[in-house]
Amino acid sequence: MISFELSDEQKAIQKVAREFAEKEIRPVAAEYDEEEKYPEHFIATAFKAGMTYLYVPEEYGGQGMDFLTACIVGEEIAWGCCGFATILGANNLGTTPLLVAGTEEQKKKYFGELTSRPSLAAMALTEPDVGSDAAGVKTTAVRDSGDYVLNGTKCFISNGGMADLTTVFASTDPSRGVRGLSCFLVPAGNPGISGGKKERKMGVRASTTCEVILSECRVPASDLLGEEGKGFKIAMITLDKARVSVACNSVGIARAALEAAVDYAKGRVQFGKAIAENQAIQFMLADMSMDIEAARLMYMKAAWMETQDMPFTNQAAFAKTFCSDMAMRVTTDVVQVFGGYGYMRDYPVEKYMRDAKINQIWDGTNQIQRIVMARALLGR
Ligand SMILES: Cc1cc2nc3c(=O)[nH]c(=O)nc-3n(C[C@H](O)[C@H](O)[C@H](O)COP(=O)(O)OP(=O)(O)OC[C@H]3O[C@@H](n4cnc5c(N)ncnc54)[C@H](O)[C@@H]3O)c2cc1C
């Protein structure tokens, strides 16, 4: 049974999320972007408003939303600012491995700590020499009686160095490539984990992106997630969800950009009439609205498939790629509609364009997503 109508409950949650973005994010988004500053207050505000750990079940202290509803909220938060959305998105990225592979005891312990107060989580997979090809992870985890000892450097980690919990991917058997990858829970109090270089970025500048250094980091064996060698599978299941989140964030950015373009086109007068009176501008706006509609349907289908326990890897790749490419097209065209003013920092649209770009790169680049799609087509 297919319905294109949100339920009353979903509409109510969407409204709350939109109002939250309108009140708590939009007024300060430009300031945090300009100063490339982490909004210290934000996680407490989001916690109070019920905007954290959206799809973590209520029994573990989360909001207990289904994944589709969480994505609808995600679109609204990214409509507010994709940098702020990244802070909350990294929390989901960091805790999805725990949801996917945690024992009851691990979930109770760690979600109990994370969901009872404002908190941050991070997922650390990427390394300086290891991006798209996770098989090459160099961070090692060596068994030493009741512990594992982790050593290595992770880079580009969202919420890195400041997270209360970091899920770290390390190799317990480098000779086995991806089959030697394992996943560990590393809480902030561990003296072996620390933040390194903080990155300076093109966009999503309210979010902190940092190196994470693991130096003789002792992790009790009870904090291994799943079994040794199952880390790659945990990462892939986590990334399927993350890709749909990237997709809904992209739609949020594009929608914000289109709204700005419509307003501007109605008010900007050239040759004695509003630029919106020109068919060339109208067609650009029309194409943008059509693109956004198609993209929204795509992320919603992928998220819905997740709620139905259907395999959704390919649909997640479609959604991530289409929605992020769409957001790049739309935000670039919106800058064009604004003309020279679009290029200036006084208006929000150059920020939308900068923020949109990352969605084509992270959580598996759009080239890697096309490899996923081609494999499905070719039956590999
Ligand atoms: C702001 C930001 C935040 C991030 N947050 C996190 C985080 O929280 N946790 C985390 O673990 N990682 C994070 N990342 C890392 C991110 O997921 C990686 O940057 C991404 O997966 C790409 O890896 P790479 O940068 O090493 O690019 P590379 O893998 O070096 O790729 C470079 C280029 O080559 C292309 N390419 C590579 N292999 C192929 C191939 N086989 N066929 C065709 N093209 C190919 C890629 O598509 C890309 O265009 C973040 C990155 C950024 C920029």
The ligand as an SDF file (V2000), in Angstrom:
LIG
                    3D

 53 58  0  0  0  0  0  0  0  0999 V2000
   33.6400   17.6070    6.3530 C   0  0  0  0  0  0  0  0  0  0  0  0
   33.8850   16.1220    6.3820 C   0  0  0  0  0  0  0  0  0  0  0  0
   33.3620   15.3610    7.4290 C   0  0  0  0  0  0  0  0  0  0  0  0
   33.5890   13.9760    7.4650 C   0  0  0  0  0  0  0  0  0  0  0  0
   33.1180   13.2550    8.5340 N   0  0  0  0  0  0  0  0  0  0  0  0
   33.5210   11.9430    8.6720 C   0  0  0  0  0  0  0  0  0  0  0  0
   33.2020   11.1990    9.8640 C   0  0  0  0  0  0  0  0  0  0  0  0
   32.5000   11.6900   10.7440 O   0  0  0  0  0  0  0  0  0  0  0  0
   33.6950    9.9390    9.9830 N   0  0  0  0  0  0  0  0  0  0  0  0
   34.4710    9.3450    9.0090 C   0  0  0  0  0  0  0  0  0  0  0  0
   34.9070    8.2240    9.1970 O   0  0  0  0  0  0  0  0  0  0  0  0
   34.7650   10.0340    7.8630 N   0  0  0  0  0  0  0  0  0  0  0  0
   34.3240   11.3010    7.6770 C   0  0  0  0  0  0  0  0  0  0  0  0
   34.6460   12.0070    6.5270 N   0  0  0  0  0  0  0  0  0  0  0  0
   35.4080   11.3400    5.4690 C   0  0  0  0  0  0  0  0  0  0  0  0
   34.6260   11.0950    4.2020 C   0  0  0  0  0  0  0  0  0  0  0  0
   33.6670   10.0900    4.3730 O   0  0  0  0  0  0  0  0  0  0  0  0
   35.6550   10.8140    3.0920 C   0  0  0  0  0  0  0  0  0  0  0  0
   36.2660   12.0600    2.7940 O   0  0  0  0  0  0  0  0  0  0  0  0
   35.0470   10.2160    1.8590 C   0  0  0  0  0  0  0  0  0  0  0  0
   34.6210    8.9020    2.1100 O   0  0  0  0  0  0  0  0  0  0  0  0
   36.0260   10.1820    0.6630 C   0  0  0  0  0  0  0  0  0  0  0  0
   37.2730    9.6900    1.0340 O   0  0  0  0  0  0  0  0  0  0  0  0
   38.5860   10.5520    0.6420 P   0  0  0  0  0  0  0  0  0  0  0  0
   38.3320   11.9410    1.0540 O   0  0  0  0  0  0  0  0  0  0  0  0
   39.7690    9.8820    1.2120 O   0  0  0  0  0  0  0  0  0  0  0  0
   38.6340   10.4980   -0.9230 O   0  0  0  0  0  0  0  0  0  0  0  0
   39.3680    9.3820   -1.8390 P   0  0  0  0  0  0  0  0  0  0  0  0
   38.8800    8.0350   -1.4810 O   0  0  0  0  0  0  0  0  0  0  0  0
   40.8220    9.6210   -1.8250 O   0  0  0  0  0  0  0  0  0  0  0  0
   38.7890    9.7650   -3.2570 O   0  0  0  0  0  0  0  0  0  0  0  0
   39.2870   10.8580   -4.0270 C   0  0  0  0  0  0  0  0  0  0  0  0
   38.5040   10.9020   -5.3500 C   0  0  0  0  0  0  0  0  0  0  0  0
   38.7040    9.6630   -6.0720 O   0  0  0  0  0  0  0  0  0  0  0  0
   37.4500    9.0700   -6.3460 C   0  0  0  0  0  0  0  0  0  0  0  0
   37.5910    7.6000   -6.2850 N   0  0  0  0  0  0  0  0  0  0  0  0
   38.1770    6.8610   -5.3160 C   0  0  0  0  0  0  0  0  0  0  0  0
   38.0960    5.5490   -5.6200 N   0  0  0  0  0  0  0  0  0  0  0  0
   37.4460    5.4620   -6.8060 C   0  0  0  0  0  0  0  0  0  0  0  0
   37.0340    4.3800   -7.6470 C   0  0  0  0  0  0  0  0  0  0  0  0
   37.2800    3.1130   -7.3280 N   0  0  0  0  0  0  0  0  0  0  0  0
   36.3710    4.6760   -8.7800 N   0  0  0  0  0  0  0  0  0  0  0  0
   36.1060    5.9550   -9.1240 C   0  0  0  0  0  0  0  0  0  0  0  0
   36.4560    7.0150   -8.3720 N   0  0  0  0  0  0  0  0  0  0  0  0
   37.1090    6.7720   -7.2260 C   0  0  0  0  0  0  0  0  0  0  0  0
   36.5020    9.6000   -5.2800 C   0  0  0  0  0  0  0  0  0  0  0  0
   35.1450    9.5220   -5.6990 O   0  0  0  0  0  0  0  0  0  0  0  0
   37.0100   11.0310   -5.1310 C   0  0  0  0  0  0  0  0  0  0  0  0
   36.4440   11.8150   -6.1560 O   0  0  0  0  0  0  0  0  0  0  0  0
   34.3490   13.3630    6.4410 C   0  0  0  0  0  0  0  0  0  0  0  0
   34.8610   14.1360    5.3850 C   0  0  0  0  0  0  0  0  0  0  0  0
   34.6380   15.4930    5.3540 C   0  0  0  0  0  0  0  0  0  0  0  0
   35.2170   16.2880    4.1990 C   0  0  0  0  0  0  0  0  0  0  0  0
  1  2  1  0
  2  3  1  0
  2 52  2  0
  3  4  2  0
  4  5  1  0
  4 50  1  0
  5  6  2  0
  6  7  1  0
  6 13  1  0
  7  8  2  0
  7  9  1  0
  9 10  1  0
 10 11  2  0
 10 12  1  0
 12 13  2  0
 13 14  1  0
 14 15  1  0
 14 50  1  0
 15 16  1  0
 16 17  1  0
 16 18  1  0
 18 19  1  0
 18 20  1  0
 20 21  1  0
 20 22  1  0
 22 23  1  0
 23 24  1  0
 24 25  2  0
 24 26  1  0
 24 27  1  0
 27 28  1  0
 28 29  2  0
 28 30  1  0
 28 31  1  0
 31 32  1  0
 32 33  1  0
 33 34  1  0
 33 48  1  0
 34 35  1  0
 35 36  1  0
 35 46  1  0
 36 37  1  0
 36 45  1  0
 37 38  2  0
 38 39  1  0
 39 40  1  0
 39 45  2  0
 40 41  1  0
 40 42  2  0
 42 43  1  0
 43 44  2  0
 44 45  1  0
 46 47  1  0
 46 48  1  0
 48 49  1  0
 50 51  2  0
 51 52  1  0
 52 53  1  0
M  END
$$$$
